Amino acid sequence: MKPDTVTCSFVVDKKTYNAYKSIIAGYGQSVKNNIIEHMQNVINYGIANAETIAAIKEVEELEKAPNKKVYNTFEEILEELDG
């Protein structure tokens, strides 16, 4: 083990682990890598809520879009919705 690493160990019931693993595997990820990725997101965004982190990432991606629609007022949004 590298001197700048730590081994994490915890106990979780088998049903919970298997359910989580099944979902994560469906996205081509391992439990370990998914947990590490979540930990890094918590550090990067200072937020522990996965839904909030996902929303922030979505906004960051939208900001990069060259053809994004920009609204100057809330009224403009409503006008388009009423369209």
mmCIF file of the C-alpha atoms, coordinates in Angstrom:
data_MODEL
# 
_entry.id   MODEL 
# 
loop_
_atom_site.group_PDB 
_atom_site.id 
_atom_site.type_symbol 
_atom_site.label_atom_id 
_atom_site.label_alt_id 
_atom_site.label_comp_id 
_atom_site.label_asym_id 
_atom_site.label_entity_id 
_atom_site.label_seq_id 
_atom_site.pdbx_PDB_ins_code 
_atom_site.Cartn_x 
_atom_site.Cartn_y 
_atom_site.Cartn_z 
_atom_site.occupancy 
_atom_site.B_iso_or_equiv 
_atom_site.pdbx_formal_charge 
_atom_site.auth_seq_id 
_atom_site.auth_comp_id 
_atom_site.auth_asym_id 
_atom_site.auth_atom_id 
_atom_site.pdbx_PDB_model_num 
ATOM 1  C CA . MET A 1 1  ? 0.000   0.000  0.000   1.00 0.00 ? 1  MET A CA 1 
ATOM 2  C CA . LYS A 1 2  ? 1.230   3.484  -0.883  1.00 0.00 ? 2  LYS A CA 1 
ATOM 3  C CA . PRO A 1 3  ? 2.043   5.759  2.087   1.00 0.00 ? 3  PRO A CA 1 
ATOM 4  C CA . ASP A 1 4  ? -0.512  8.350  0.926   1.00 0.00 ? 4  ASP A CA 1 
ATOM 5  C CA . THR A 1 5  ? -3.436  5.898  0.817   1.00 0.00 ? 5  THR A CA 1 
ATOM 6  C CA . VAL A 1 6  ? -5.792  4.417  3.367   1.00 0.00 ? 6  VAL A CA 1 
ATOM 7  C CA . THR A 1 7  ? -7.775  1.189  3.383   1.00 0.00 ? 7  THR A CA 1 
ATOM 8  C CA . CYS A 1 8  ? -11.461 1.705  4.112   1.00 0.00 ? 8  CYS A CA 1 
ATOM 9  C CA . SER A 1 9  ? -13.556 -1.071 5.511   1.00 0.00 ? 9  SER A CA 1 
ATOM 10 C CA . PHE A 1 10 ? -17.194 -1.150 6.573   1.00 0.00 ? 10 PHE A CA 1 
ATOM 11 C CA . VAL A 1 11 ? -19.953 -3.659 7.100   1.00 0.00 ? 11 VAL A CA 1 
ATOM 12 C CA . VAL A 1 12 ? -23.254 -3.507 5.231   1.00 0.00 ? 12 VAL A CA 1 
ATOM 13 C CA . ASP A 1 13 ? -26.021 -6.075 5.024   1.00 0.00 ? 13 ASP A CA 1 
ATOM 14 C CA . LYS A 1 14 ? -25.800 -8.366 2.000   1.00 0.00 ? 14 LYS A CA 1 
ATOM 15 C CA . LYS A 1 15 ? -29.221 -7.409 0.584   1.00 0.00 ? 15 LYS A CA 1 
ATOM 16 C CA . THR A 1 16 ? -28.309 -3.717 0.505   1.00 0.00 ? 16 THR A CA 1 
ATOM 17 C CA . TYR A 1 17 ? -24.881 -4.411 -1.018  1.00 0.00 ? 17 TYR A CA 1 
ATOM 18 C CA . ASN A 1 18 ? -26.262 -6.698 -3.713  1.00 0.00 ? 18 ASN A CA 1 
ATOM 19 C CA . ALA A 1 19 ? -29.033 -4.249 -4.636  1.00 0.00 ? 19 ALA A CA 1 
ATOM 20 C CA . TYR A 1 20 ? -26.511 -1.397 -4.882  1.00 0.00 ? 20 TYR A CA 1 
ATOM 21 C CA . LYS A 1 21 ? -24.043 -3.535 -6.831  1.00 0.00 ? 21 LYS A CA 1 
ATOM 22 C CA . SER A 1 22 ? -26.773 -4.580 -9.259  1.00 0.00 ? 22 SER A CA 1 
ATOM 23 C CA . ILE A 1 23 ? -27.650 -0.954 -10.031 1.00 0.00 ? 23 ILE A CA 1 
ATOM 24 C CA . ILE A 1 24 ? -24.019 0.171  -10.286 1.00 0.00 ? 24 ILE A CA 1 
ATOM 25 C CA . ALA A 1 25 ? -23.065 -2.773 -12.510 1.00 0.00 ? 25 ALA A CA 1 
ATOM 26 C CA . GLY A 1 26 ? -25.885 -1.790 -14.857 1.00 0.00 ? 26 GLY A CA 1 
ATOM 27 C CA . TYR A 1 27 ? -23.937 1.417  -15.500 1.00 0.00 ? 27 TYR A CA 1 
ATOM 28 C CA . GLY A 1 28 ? -20.690 -0.500 -16.064 1.00 0.00 ? 28 GLY A CA 1 
ATOM 29 C CA . GLN A 1 29 ? -19.191 0.548  -12.729 1.00 0.00 ? 29 GLN A CA 1 
ATOM 30 C CA . SER A 1 30 ? -17.789 -1.264 -9.735  1.00 0.00 ? 30 SER A CA 1 
ATOM 31 C CA . VAL A 1 31 ? -18.990 -0.572 -6.203  1.00 0.00 ? 31 VAL A CA 1 
ATOM 32 C CA . LYS A 1 32 ? -15.505 0.556  -5.161  1.00 0.00 ? 32 LYS A CA 1 
ATOM 33 C CA . ASN A 1 33 ? -15.052 2.984  -8.048  1.00 0.00 ? 33 ASN A CA 1 
ATOM 34 C CA . ASN A 1 34 ? -18.592 4.336  -7.645  1.00 0.00 ? 34 ASN A CA 1 
ATOM 35 C CA . ILE A 1 35 ? -18.036 5.045  -3.957  1.00 0.00 ? 35 ILE A CA 1 
ATOM 36 C CA . ILE A 1 36 ? -14.686 6.698  -4.678  1.00 0.00 ? 36 ILE A CA 1 
ATOM 37 C CA . GLU A 1 37 ? -16.295 8.822  -7.423  1.00 0.00 ? 37 GLU A CA 1 
ATOM 38 C CA . HIS A 1 38 ? -19.049 9.907  -5.028  1.00 0.00 ? 38 HIS A CA 1 
ATOM 39 C CA . MET A 1 39 ? -16.467 10.802 -2.379  1.00 0.00 ? 39 MET A CA 1 
ATOM 40 C CA . GLN A 1 40 ? -14.572 12.925 -4.929  1.00 0.00 ? 40 GLN A CA 1 
ATOM 41 C CA . ASN A 1 41 ? -17.787 14.698 -5.956  1.00 0.00 ? 41 ASN A CA 1 
ATOM 42 C CA . VAL A 1 42 ? -18.548 15.496 -2.319  1.00 0.00 ? 42 VAL A CA 1 
ATOM 43 C CA . ILE A 1 43 ? -15.061 16.983 -2.000  1.00 0.00 ? 43 ILE A CA 1 
ATOM 44 C CA . ASN A 1 44 ? -15.297 18.925 -5.292  1.00 0.00 ? 44 ASN A CA 1 
ATOM 45 C CA . TYR A 1 45 ? -18.742 20.392 -4.648  1.00 0.00 ? 45 TYR A CA 1 
ATOM 46 C CA . GLY A 1 46 ? -18.890 20.410 -0.844  1.00 0.00 ? 46 GLY A CA 1 
ATOM 47 C CA . ILE A 1 47 ? -22.292 18.720 -1.079  1.00 0.00 ? 47 ILE A CA 1 
ATOM 48 C CA . ALA A 1 48 ? -23.147 15.191 -0.003  1.00 0.00 ? 48 ALA A CA 1 
ATOM 49 C CA . ASN A 1 49 ? -26.476 14.918 -1.828  1.00 0.00 ? 49 ASN A CA 1 
ATOM 50 C CA . ALA A 1 50 ? -26.011 12.904 -5.045  1.00 0.00 ? 50 ALA A CA 1 
ATOM 51 C CA . GLU A 1 51 ? -29.073 14.474 -6.705  1.00 0.00 ? 51 GLU A CA 1 
ATOM 52 C CA . THR A 1 52 ? -27.724 17.970 -6.136  1.00 0.00 ? 52 THR A CA 1 
ATOM 53 C CA . ILE A 1 53 ? -24.294 16.977 -7.455  1.00 0.00 ? 53 ILE A CA 1 
ATOM 54 C CA . ALA A 1 54 ? -25.910 15.502 -10.585 1.00 0.00 ? 54 ALA A CA 1 
ATOM 55 C CA . ALA A 1 55 ? -27.889 18.715 -11.126 1.00 0.00 ? 55 ALA A CA 1 
ATOM 56 C CA . ILE A 1 56 ? -24.747 20.835 -10.769 1.00 0.00 ? 56 ILE A CA 1 
ATOM 57 C CA . LYS A 1 57 ? -22.913 18.640 -13.270 1.00 0.00 ? 57 LYS A CA 1 
ATOM 58 C CA . GLU A 1 58 ? -25.833 18.935 -15.689 1.00 0.00 ? 58 GLU A CA 1 
ATOM 59 C CA . VAL A 1 59 ? -25.737 22.723 -15.469 1.00 0.00 ? 59 VAL A CA 1 
ATOM 60 C CA . GLU A 1 60 ? -21.969 22.718 -16.001 1.00 0.00 ? 60 GLU A CA 1 
ATOM 61 C CA . GLU A 1 61 ? -22.421 20.625 -19.156 1.00 0.00 ? 61 GLU A CA 1 
ATOM 62 C CA . LEU A 1 62 ? -25.233 22.865 -20.404 1.00 0.00 ? 62 LEU A CA 1 
ATOM 63 C CA . GLU A 1 63 ? -23.014 25.921 -19.921 1.00 0.00 ? 63 GLU A CA 1 
ATOM 64 C CA . LYS A 1 64 ? -20.474 24.359 -22.306 1.00 0.00 ? 64 LYS A CA 1 
ATOM 65 C CA . ALA A 1 65 ? -23.081 23.826 -25.054 1.00 0.00 ? 65 ALA A CA 1 
ATOM 66 C CA . PRO A 1 66 ? -22.380 26.182 -27.962 1.00 0.00 ? 66 PRO A CA 1 
ATOM 67 C CA . ASN A 1 67 ? -26.038 26.378 -29.072 1.00 0.00 ? 67 ASN A CA 1 
ATOM 68 C CA . LYS A 1 68 ? -27.628 26.759 -25.674 1.00 0.00 ? 68 LYS A CA 1 
ATOM 69 C CA . LYS A 1 69 ? -30.769 28.854 -25.344 1.00 0.00 ? 69 LYS A CA 1 
ATOM 70 C CA . VAL A 1 70 ? -30.303 31.878 -23.091 1.00 0.00 ? 70 VAL A CA 1 
ATOM 71 C CA . TYR A 1 71 ? -33.123 33.733 -21.353 1.00 0.00 ? 71 TYR A CA 1 
ATOM 72 C CA . ASN A 1 72 ? -32.808 37.219 -19.957 1.00 0.00 ? 72 ASN A CA 1 
ATOM 73 C CA . THR A 1 73 ? -35.989 37.173 -17.887 1.00 0.00 ? 73 THR A CA 1 
ATOM 74 C CA . PHE A 1 74 ? -38.332 34.676 -16.323 1.00 0.00 ? 74 PHE A CA 1 
ATOM 75 C CA . GLU A 1 75 ? -41.075 36.113 -18.512 1.00 0.00 ? 75 GLU A CA 1 
ATOM 76 C CA . GLU A 1 76 ? -39.174 34.972 -21.622 1.00 0.00 ? 76 GLU A CA 1 
ATOM 77 C CA . ILE A 1 77 ? -39.194 31.428 -20.275 1.00 0.00 ? 77 ILE A CA 1 
ATOM 78 C CA . LEU A 1 78 ? -42.918 31.580 -19.616 1.00 0.00 ? 78 LEU A CA 1 
ATOM 79 C CA . GLU A 1 79 ? -43.572 32.953 -23.097 1.00 0.00 ? 79 GLU A CA 1 
ATOM 80 C CA . GLU A 1 80 ? -41.738 30.031 -24.655 1.00 0.00 ? 80 GLU A CA 1 
ATOM 81 C CA . LEU A 1 81 ? -43.603 27.552 -22.483 1.00 0.00 ? 81 LEU A CA 1 
ATOM 82 C CA . ASP A 1 82 ? -46.921 29.077 -23.450 1.00 0.00 ? 82 ASP A CA 1 
ATOM 83 C CA . GLY A 1 83 ? -45.708 29.185 -27.065 1.00 0.00 ? 83 GLY A CA 1 
# 
